[in-house]
Amino acid sequence: MKLCIIGIGYVGLVSGACFADLGNDVICVDKDIHKINNLKSGIIPIYEPGLNELVKKNYETGRLKFSLNLKDAINKSSIIFICVGTPPKKNDNSVNLNYIFNVAKQISKSIKSFKIIITKSTVPVTTGDKIEKIISSKISNKLFSVVSNPEFLREGEAIRDFIFPDRIVIGTDNKKINKILKSLYSPIISKGGKYFNTSRRTAELIKYASNSFLATKITFINEIANLCEKTNINVEDIAIGMGLDSRIGGRFLRAGPSYGGSCFPKDTKAIVATADKYKTNLTLIKKVISSNSNRSKLLLKKISSILSNKFKNKKICFLGVTFKANTDDMRGSPCLKLIPFLSNKGSFINYFDPTGEKKELKKFKNVRFSNSVKHACYKSDLIIIHSEWNEFKSLNFNKLVNKKNYSIYDFRNTYSPEKMKKLKIKYFSIGR
């Protein structure tokens, strides 16, 4: 099939590359000329395992193209995916839909034959209705159909999640359109992907409800971890025991720092804003947001205890600074609250991240990027394992640090407390 992807961000580029790899002809459109030129030259704007190779392979075959010309891409395609950003508004928790609506206006000026218009961007319920109204103000309803098809891609696992999804959600009441989209996804369905057709509004809300529930699971196990630390219980055993219950399941029951990334913080706040609009009080999700926000304070309290409340001139190493491993995404990263606090207290921060130096940390004093784990750890008073990259899982800390009387605070429970004790390392973890 001939597809147009509007917006070459995380969702758009991954979706475009994967659809092309399934044999479709895909044109990815963006207004950023720098990004388009880079992609044509093989420079990928985001870090995602396997994406570089997938883009290169399908670009060279001609199935994947990059363009600035939206009108031309729409005319050459039968299905149009809207994958632009939906950031939160600056003054409240609601979603800024300007990018979505601007695209809808541009689409309305470009359609000459029937098109299926699909929102993959995460959007509040009724957004599809508004897109339909915008486009129908310019052209006949007979020339298009608006569908919701939310993405469920995890950063670091996006390609696998696209090819082997838990479910494919299609929001449309049009049986003919549903049949076409089921055919589009048939290679994925044949591999076990569950296809679910529902109403457009339902599909829109499924995404927010799903992310809010996962955020709740993370927050729940983090609060249980707090109790485990007080009662000398291993939270990992708690998680295993809970996860064996099929009604609960073991995924997203790993205790750690606060949840972050581009989705959970934004989407939990957005669903609350939507509920408030409809005079519905989502008390549980509000508590989840509050608990997650307070988590950094608890981590800082622990760091203060480890350092005996002496921050000035302490050398602190952060291993990983992205919100999780296998991504370069800094959005919602816990370190964005921790590092400024420690810096303001007079500590010296060295950090290493496999995805390189971060512009978000350049503005803070006494914060320096190290180009290796060795340089980051050397002579540290405290090492914080912030992200669970594989290369952090079997380190010889005594050799790397090259000094006595240092501590490790492991946010990801990467190491065994018993092993650290044998090595005479002052080791602290989450809920153990």
PyMOL commands that set and color helices and strands:
alter all, ss='L'
color gray80, all
select helices_A, chain A and resi 10-21+33-40+51-61+70-75+98-108+127-136+141-143+158-163+175-184+186-189+200-231+235-243+264-277+283-306+335-344+359-361+373-377+390-392+397-401+417-422
alter helices_A, ss='H'
color red, helices_A
select strands_A, chain A and resi 2-6+25-29+64-67+79-82+115-119+144-148+167-171+194-198+315-319+348-352+367-369+382-385+407-410+426-429
alter strands_A, ss='S'
color yellow, strands_A
deselect
rebuild
show_as cartoon
